Amino acid sequence: PAFQEFQWRFHLGFLPALAADWLQGPHLFQVFRSRGFLQTQIAALYSLGFASNLVFGLFSHFFVDRLGRRRSCVLFSVLCSLSCLLQLSRDFPALAAGRLLGGIGTSLLFTSFESWYVHEHLEHHDFPREWIPDTFSRVALWNGVVAVAAGAMAELLVLGGGPVTPFVAAVPFLAFSGIFAMKNWDENYGKRRSCSKACREGLRGLRDPPQALLGVVQALVEGVILIFIFLWTPVLEPLGIPLGIAFSGFMAASAVGSSLFRRGVMGGLQLQPL
């Protein structure tokens, strides 16, 4: 019972943050185009968000460990709320600032929450390490459900108030996540080591051929995904396909793929990842 209660406290803080992130996905391209920007300018805005995520991601773990994992979760909520509200502007610099903050927030989203959980699970509650996959498998399942629902919700919001409405609707989810974490989670920190030392350790890992190959494959896969994120809206929109529903379809397919992978590796098929 204590473990289940701890799981729910984590889910209640993390899942609203994921919901806010998914709400911003279906209509971002439409927001920029409704402001009258050319596709090259929209590409620049997308690239700025990707670049800020990349640059901050190089030292995000170091930053989160020093600042505190709970504070980093709250900081994510603040930065992404500002990013969403900046989408209301029609000025290119304000939208660029929003993309910059959004990229940093996305990096915090996928580092601080899980780091906080693992530390609390092992160090504070002293639960068995073997129970960690159970929590993250539940997160993966609910994340798929939340993503599908967010796409449908975004489509309904756009029909009622335009493409920027889902970004405004994401702010209450972010506020709930940040306030819940501040009130119900304990603070924890990581090892205090220098950023340069951490970077040297990472670079030394590239000397191992399997690790270097894994990095190359992952970079290629992520590159294809980022190109797809930019292109799917201008490709599907002229066909009259509701973007929120299409997004929900993508997320449902992703959830099915994740479920098949888990069943293949951990279930009866006993497939082994290469």
C-alpha positions as CSV (number, residue, x, y, z in Angstrom):
1,P,0.0,0.0,0.0
2,A,2.8,2.4,0.8
3,F,4.3,1.8,-2.7
4,Q,1.0,2.3,-4.4
5,E,0.4,5.5,-2.6
6,F,3.9,6.7,-3.6
7,Q,3.2,5.7,-7.2
8,W,0.0,7.7,-7.3
9,R,1.7,10.8,-5.9
10,F,4.3,10.6,-8.7
11,H,1.6,10.0,-11.4
12,L,-0.5,12.9,-10.2
13,G,2.5,15.2,-10.6
14,F,3.9,13.8,-13.8
15,L,0.9,13.0,-15.9
16,P,-0.6,16.5,-16.0
17,A,2.8,17.8,-17.1
18,L,2.8,15.3,-20.0
19,A,-0.8,16.2,-20.8
20,A,0.2,19.9,-21.1
21,D,3.1,18.9,-23.4
22,W,0.8,16.8,-25.7
23,L,-1.8,19.6,-25.9
24,Q,0.8,21.8,-27.6
25,G,1.6,19.2,-30.3
26,P,-1.2,19.2,-32.9
27,H,-1.6,22.8,-33.8
28,L,1.8,24.5,-33.3
29,F,2.4,24.9,-37.1
30,Q,-1.1,26.4,-37.5
31,V,-0.4,29.0,-34.7
32,F,2.7,30.2,-36.6
33,R,0.9,30.2,-40.0
34,S,-2.1,32.1,-38.6
35,R,0.4,34.9,-37.7
36,G,1.3,35.2,-41.3
37,F,4.8,33.8,-41.2
38,L,6.4,32.0,-44.2
39,Q,7.3,28.4,-44.0
40,T,11.0,29.2,-43.8
41,Q,10.3,31.4,-40.8
42,I,8.2,28.7,-39.2
43,A,11.1,26.3,-39.8
44,A,13.4,28.7,-38.0
45,L,11.0,28.8,-35.0
46,Y,10.9,25.0,-34.9
47,S,14.6,24.7,-35.2
48,L,15.1,27.2,-32.4
49,G,13.1,25.0,-30.1
50,F,15.0,21.9,-31.1
51,A,18.3,23.7,-30.7
52,S,17.5,25.0,-27.2
53,N,16.5,21.5,-26.2
54,L,19.7,20.1,-27.6
55,V,22.0,22.7,-26.0
56,F,20.4,22.6,-22.6
57,G,20.1,18.8,-22.7
58,L,24.0,18.6,-22.7
59,F,24.1,19.8,-19.1
60,S,20.4,19.4,-17.9
61,H,21.3,16.5,-15.6
62,F,24.0,18.6,-14.0
63,F,21.7,21.5,-13.6
64,V,18.8,19.4,-12.2
65,D,21.1,17.7,-9.7
66,R,22.4,21.0,-8.4
67,L,19.1,22.9,-8.3
68,G,17.1,20.1,-6.9
69,R,14.8,17.7,-8.8
70,R,11.6,19.0,-7.3
71,R,12.5,22.6,-8.0
72,S,13.4,21.6,-11.5
73,C,9.9,20.1,-12.0
74,V,8.4,23.3,-10.7
75,L,10.7,25.3,-13.0
76,F,9.5,23.2,-15.9
77,S,5.9,24.2,-15.2
78,V,6.9,27.9,-15.0
79,L,9.0,27.9,-18.2
80,C,6.4,26.0,-20.2
81,S,3.6,28.2,-19.0
82,L,5.5,31.3,-20.2
83,S,6.2,29.5,-23.5
84,C,2.5,28.8,-24.0
85,L,1.4,32.3,-23.1
86,L,4.0,33.8,-25.5
87,Q,2.2,31.9,-28.3
88,L,-0.5,34.6,-28.0
89,S,1.8,37.1,-29.4
90,R,2.1,38.0,-33.1
91,D,5.7,39.2,-32.9
92,F,8.4,36.9,-34.2
93,P,10.9,37.7,-31.3
94,A,8.2,36.8,-28.7
95,L,7.3,33.6,-30.5
96,A,11.1,32.8,-30.7
97,A,11.4,33.4,-27.0
98,G,8.5,31.0,-26.5
99,R,10.2,28.3,-28.5
100,L,13.4,28.8,-26.6
101,L,11.7,28.4,-23.3
102,G,9.7,25.5,-24.6
103,G,12.8,23.6,-25.6
104,I,14.4,24.1,-22.2
105,G,11.2,23.0,-20.5
106,T,11.0,19.9,-22.6
107,S,14.5,18.9,-21.6
108,L,13.6,19.4,-17.9
109,L,10.4,17.4,-18.4
110,F,12.3,14.3,-19.5
111,T,15.1,14.6,-16.9
112,S,13.8,16.0,-13.6
113,F,10.6,14.0,-13.0
114,E,12.1,10.6,-13.5
115,S,15.3,11.5,-11.7
116,W,13.2,12.6,-8.7
117,Y,11.2,9.4,-8.7
118,V,14.2,7.0,-8.9
119,H,16.0,8.8,-6.0
120,E,12.9,8.8,-3.8
121,H,12.1,5.2,-4.7
122,L,15.6,3.9,-3.7
123,E,17.0,6.4,-1.2
124,H,14.0,7.7,0.7
125,H,11.5,4.8,0.7
126,D,14.0,2.0,0.2
127,F,11.7,0.1,-2.1
128,P,13.2,-2.7,-4.1
129,R,14.9,-1.7,-7.3
130,E,13.0,-4.3,-9.2
131,W,9.8,-2.3,-8.6
132,I,10.9,0.7,-10.7
133,P,9.9,-0.8,-14.1
134,D,6.4,-1.3,-12.8
135,T,6.0,2.4,-12.2
136,F,7.5,3.5,-15.6
137,S,5.4,0.9,-17.5
138,R,2.3,2.4,-15.9
139,V,3.5,5.9,-16.9
140,A,4.0,4.7,-20.5
141,L,0.5,3.2,-20.6
142,W,-1.2,6.3,-19.1
143,N,1.0,8.6,-21.2
144,G,-0.4,7.0,-24.3
145,V,-3.9,7.4,-23.1
146,V,-3.2,11.0,-22.1
147,A,-1.7,11.8,-25.5
148,V,-4.7,10.4,-27.4
149,A,-7.1,12.3,-25.2
150,A,-5.0,15.5,-25.6
151,G,-5.2,15.3,-29.4
152,A,-9.0,15.0,-29.3
153,M,-9.2,17.8,-26.7
154,A,-7.0,20.1,-28.7
155,E,-9.2,19.6,-31.8
156,L,-12.3,20.5,-29.8
157,L,-10.6,23.6,-28.4
158,V,-9.4,24.7,-31.8
159,L,-13.0,24.5,-33.2
160,G,-14.2,26.8,-30.4
161,G,-11.4,29.3,-30.2
162,G,-8.6,29.0,-32.8
163,P,-5.3,27.2,-33.0
164,V,-3.8,29.0,-30.0
165,T,-6.5,27.8,-27.6
166,P,-4.8,24.5,-26.7
167,F,-1.7,26.4,-25.5
168,V,-3.8,28.5,-23.1
169,A,-5.6,25.3,-21.9
170,A,-2.2,23.7,-21.2
171,V,-1.4,26.3,-18.5
172,P,-3.8,25.0,-15.9
173,F,-2.3,21.5,-16.3
174,L,1.2,23.0,-15.8
175,A,0.1,25.0,-12.8
176,F,-1.5,21.9,-11.2
177,S,1.7,19.8,-11.8
178,G,4.0,22.5,-10.3
179,I,1.8,23.2,-7.3
180,F,1.2,19.5,-6.6
181,A,4.9,18.7,-6.7
182,M,5.8,21.7,-4.5
183,K,3.2,20.7,-1.8
184,N,3.5,16.9,-1.9
185,W,7.0,15.9,-3.0
186,D,10.2,16.1,-1.0
187,E,13.3,17.7,-2.4
188,N,16.3,15.6,-3.4
189,Y,19.6,16.3,-5.1
190,G,22.1,14.4,-7.2
191,K,25.9,13.9,-6.8
192,R,27.8,17.2,-6.8
193,R,30.3,16.9,-9.6
194,S,31.6,19.4,-12.1
195,C,30.0,19.8,-15.4
196,S,33.3,19.4,-17.2
197,K,34.0,16.1,-15.5
198,A,30.5,14.8,-16.5
199,C,31.1,15.8,-20.1
200,R,34.5,14.1,-20.2
201,E,32.9,10.9,-18.8
202,G,30.3,11.1,-21.6
203,L,32.9,11.6,-24.3
204,R,34.9,8.7,-23.0
205,G,31.9,6.5,-23.5
206,L,32.0,7.2,-27.2
207,R,35.3,5.3,-27.4
208,D,33.3,2.1,-27.0
209,P,32.1,1.1,-30.5
210,P,28.7,-0.3,-29.4
211,Q,28.0,2.9,-27.5
212,A,29.1,5.1,-30.4
213,L,27.0,3.1,-32.8
214,L,24.0,3.3,-30.5
215,G,24.4,7.1,-30.4
216,V,24.6,7.3,-34.2
217,V,21.4,5.2,-34.7
218,Q,19.6,7.2,-32.0
219,A,20.6,10.5,-33.7
220,L,19.3,9.3,-37.0
221,V,16.0,8.1,-35.6
222,E,15.5,11.4,-33.7
223,G,16.4,13.4,-36.8
224,V,13.7,11.6,-38.8
225,I,11.2,12.2,-36.1
226,L,12.0,15.9,-35.9
227,I,11.6,16.3,-39.7
228,F,8.3,14.4,-39.4
229,I,7.1,16.7,-36.6
230,F,7.7,19.7,-38.9
231,L,6.2,18.3,-42.1
232,W,3.1,16.4,-41.0
233,T,0.9,19.4,-40.6
234,P,1.4,21.1,-44.0
235,V,1.1,17.6,-45.7
236,L,-2.2,16.6,-44.0
237,E,-3.9,19.9,-43.6
238,P,-4.7,20.5,-47.3
239,L,-6.5,17.1,-47.3
240,G,-9.0,18.4,-44.7
241,I,-7.9,15.9,-42.0
242,P,-8.5,17.3,-38.5
243,L,-5.1,17.8,-37.0
244,G,-6.0,16.9,-33.5
245,I,-7.6,13.6,-34.6
246,A,-4.6,12.8,-36.7
247,F,-2.3,13.5,-33.8
248,S,-4.4,11.2,-31.6
249,G,-4.0,8.5,-34.3
250,F,-0.2,8.9,-34.2
251,M,-0.1,8.7,-30.4
252,A,-2.4,5.6,-30.4
253,A,-0.1,3.9,-32.9
254,S,2.9,4.8,-30.8
255,A,1.3,3.4,-27.7
256,V,0.5,0.1,-29.5
257,G,4.1,-0.1,-30.7
258,S,5.4,0.4,-27.1
259,S,3.1,-2.3,-25.8
260,L,4.1,-4.7,-28.5
261,F,7.8,-4.1,-27.7
262,R,7.3,-4.7,-24.0
263,R,5.4,-7.9,-24.7
264,G,8.0,-9.1,-27.2
265,V,10.9,-8.5,-24.9
266,M,9.4,-9.3,-21.5
267,G,6.5,-11.6,-22.5
268,G,6.2,-15.0,-24.0
269,L,8.1,-14.1,-27.3
270,Q,11.3,-13.4,-25.4
271,L,12.7,-11.2,-28.2
272,Q,16.1,-9.6,-27.5
273,P,16.8,-6.0,-28.5
274,L,19.9,-5.7,-30.7
